[in-house]
């Protein structure tokens, strides 16, 4: 039963991640923690999730906005570094609750406005810095990143490919770090290998589904993921 649930979970989060290049791992994490435990869930989902980052990068490589990759990477790296010195002194549950409510608010704003007003550049930069800050402390900075992406990437292929490059770099670096620390024991690697086939199937179906979404539907789908991720963050704080 445990193995069946794990396979369904891997299939589902790779499907979601392939469509929107966001939220698959975040939405899967609470269920994976219940199934595997927090440490094992983090290790296994990070490794298996790399597959859903690689495919959009390869299939939409001509749409990658390398200028945005560099900009986002610099600000998020600064935020991740700052997190090591700042957020460890703060109360994590309160921060995540405020963060989740803010994300929900932005999603609702986007639902109400067909063409949301462009944010000022200083606020864009602050959002990217906060994405790195929260990700460095809680591994949950993707919601801030999607707020930025929805504002700046008009085409779905640009959003999917550019965000996938960033997740590939970030998650790939984490896998290298986990491997260097010797955290991928035989049991963890066993789950990773089991997850490969359902991940590939999820990626295949996700790619078929995203091709049916025009730019308007894709934007609505992205906002739905944003709302769900904010809700998950808030709910996790009270569990």
C-alpha positions in Angstrom: 0.0 0.0 0.0 2.8 2.4 0.9 4.6 1.7 -2.4 1.4 2.3 -4.4 0.7 5.6 -2.7 4.3 6.6 -3.3 4.0 5.8 -7.0 0.8 7.8 -7.3 2.4 10.7 -5.5 5.4 10.8 -7.8 3.2 10.6 -10.9 1.0 13.4 -9.7 3.6 15.9 -8.7 5.7 15.4 -11.8 2.5 15.9 -13.9 1.8 19.2 -12.1 5.4 20.4 -12.2 5.6 19.7 -16.0 2.6 21.7 -16.8 3.4 24.8 -14.8 7.1 24.4 -13.8 6.0 25.1 -10.3 4.4 23.8 -7.1 4.6 20.0 -7.8 7.1 19.3 -5.1 5.6 21.8 -2.7 2.1 20.3 -3.0 3.5 16.8 -2.7 5.7 17.4 0.3 3.0 17.2 3.1 1.8 13.9 1.8 5.3 12.6 1.3 6.2 13.5 4.9 3.2 11.5 6.1 4.3 8.6 3.9 8.1 8.6 4.3 9.0 11.0 7.1 10.3 14.6 6.7 14.0 13.8 6.0 13.4 10.9 3.6 10.7 12.9 1.7 13.0 15.8 1.2 15.8 13.7 -0.2 13.6 11.5 -2.5 11.3 14.2 -3.9 14.3 16.5 -4.7 16.0 13.7 -6.7 13.0 12.4 -8.5 11.7 16.0 -9.2 14.8 16.8 -11.3 13.3 14.8 -14.2 10.4 17.3 -14.5 12.9 20.1 -14.7 15.0 18.6 -17.4 12.2 17.9 -19.9 10.9 21.5 -20.3 14.5 22.8 -20.5 15.2 20.4 -23.4 11.9 20.7 -25.2 11.6 24.5 -24.9 15.3 25.5 -24.8 14.8 28.2 -27.5 12.4 30.0 -25.2 14.7 30.3 -22.2 15.2 33.9 -21.1 18.8 33.7 -20.0 18.8 37.4 -18.9 16.0 36.6 -16.4 17.8 33.4 -15.3 20.8 35.5 -14.4 18.8 38.2 -12.6 16.6 35.8 -10.7 19.6 33.6 -9.8 21.6 36.5 -8.4 18.7 37.8 -6.2 17.7 34.4 -5.0 21.3 33.4 -4.2 21.6 36.6 -2.2 18.3 35.8 -0.4 19.4 32.2 0.3 22.7 33.4 1.7 20.9 36.0 3.9 18.6 33.3 5.2 21.4 31.5 6.9 22.0 34.6 9.1 18.6 36.1 9.5 15.6 33.7 9.6 17.1 31.3 12.1 16.5 33.9 14.7 12.8 34.3 13.8 9.7 32.2 14.6 9.2 30.0 11.6 5.5 29.2 11.9 4.5 32.9 12.1 6.7 33.7 9.0 5.2 30.9 6.9 1.7 31.9 7.9 2.2 35.5 6.8 3.9 34.2 3.7 1.1 31.9 2.8 -1.6 34.5 3.4 0.4 37.0 1.2 0.6 34.4 -1.6 -3.1 33.7 -1.4 -3.8 37.4 -1.6 -1.7 37.8 -4.7 -3.5 34.9 -6.3 -6.9 36.4 -5.6 -5.7 39.7 -7.0 -4.6 38.0 -10.2 -8.0 36.2 -10.5 -9.9 39.5 -10.2 -7.7 41.4 -12.7 -7.4 40.1 -16.2 -4.3 42.2 -16.8 -2.7 42.9 -13.3 -0.9 46.2 -13.1 2.9 45.9 -13.6 4.8 46.1 -10.3 7.5 48.7 -9.8 11.1 47.4 -10.4 12.1 47.8 -6.8 9.2 45.6 -5.7 10.1 43.0 -8.3 13.7 42.8 -6.9 12.4 42.6 -3.4 10.1 39.7 -4.4 13.0 37.8 -5.8 15.1 38.5 -2.8 12.3 37.2 -0.6 12.0 34.1 -2.8 15.6 33.3 -2.0 15.2 34.2 1.7 12.2 32.0 2.3 13.6 29.2 0.1 16.9 29.3 2.0 15.1 29.0 5.3 12.1 26.7 4.5 12.6 25.3 1.0 9.3 27.0 0.0 10.3 30.2 -1.9 8.7 29.1 -5.2 5.5 31.0 -4.6 7.3 34.3 -4.5 9.1 33.3 -7.7 5.8 32.5 -9.4 4.5 35.9 -8.5 7.4 37.4 -10.4 7.0 35.0 -13.3 3.3 35.7 -13.8 4.2 39.4 -14.0 7.1 39.1 -16.4 6.6 36.0 -18.6 3.7 36.6 -21.1 4.3 33.3 -22.9 3.8 30.0 -21.2 6.9 28.3 -22.9 9.1 31.2 -21.6 7.8 30.7 -18.1 8.1 26.9 -18.1 11.5 26.8 -19.6 13.0 29.6 -17.6 11.7 28.5 -14.3 12.7 24.9 -15.1 16.3 26.0 -15.6 16.3 27.7 -12.2 14.8 24.6 -10.5 17.3 22.4 -12.3 20.2 24.4 -11.0 18.8 24.7 -7.5 17.6 21.1 -7.1 20.7 19.7 -8.8 22.9 21.6 -6.4 20.9 20.2 -3.5 21.2 16.6 -4.8 25.0 17.1 -5.1 25.1 18.4 -1.5 23.0 15.6 -0.2 25.2 13.0 -2.0 28.3 14.6 -0.6 26.8 14.3 2.9 26.2 10.6 2.3 22.4 11.0 2.8 21.4 8.8 -0.1 21.5 5.4 1.5 20.4 2.2 -0.2 16.7 2.6 0.9 16.5 6.2 -0.4 18.1 5.2 -3.7 15.6 2.3 -3.9 12.7 4.8 -3.7 14.4 7.1 -6.2 14.7 4.3 -8.8 11.1 3.2 -8.2 10.0 6.8 -8.8 11.7 7.1 -12.2 9.0 5.4 -14.3 5.9 7.1 -12.7 7.8 10.4 -13.0 8.3 9.8 -16.7 4.7 8.9 -17.2 3.6 12.0 -15.3 5.9 14.2 -17.4 4.5 12.7 -20.6 0.9 13.3 -19.6 1.7 16.7 -18.2 3.3 17.7 -21.5 0.3 16.5 -23.4 -2.0 18.6 -21.1 0.0 21.8 -21.2 -0.2 21.8 -25.0 -3.9 22.1 -24.8 -3.7 25.2 -22.6 -3.6 28.6 -24.4 -1.9 31.6 -22.7 -5.1 32.6 -20.9 -5.8 29.2 -19.5 -2.1 28.7 -18.6 -2.2 31.9 -16.6 -5.3 30.8 -14.7 -3.7 27.4 -14.0 -0.6 29.2 -12.7 -2.8 31.3 -10.4 -4.6 28.2 -9.2 -1.2 26.7 -8.3 -0.2 29.9 -6.5 -3.5 29.8 -4.5 -3.0 26.1 -3.6 0.6 26.6 -2.6 -0.3 29.5 -0.3 -3.1 27.4 1.2 -0.7 24.5 1.8 1.8 26.8 3.5 -0.9 28.1 5.9 -2.4 24.7 6.6 1.0 23.2 7.4 1.6 25.8 10.1 -1.4 24.5 12.0 -0.7 20.7 11.7 
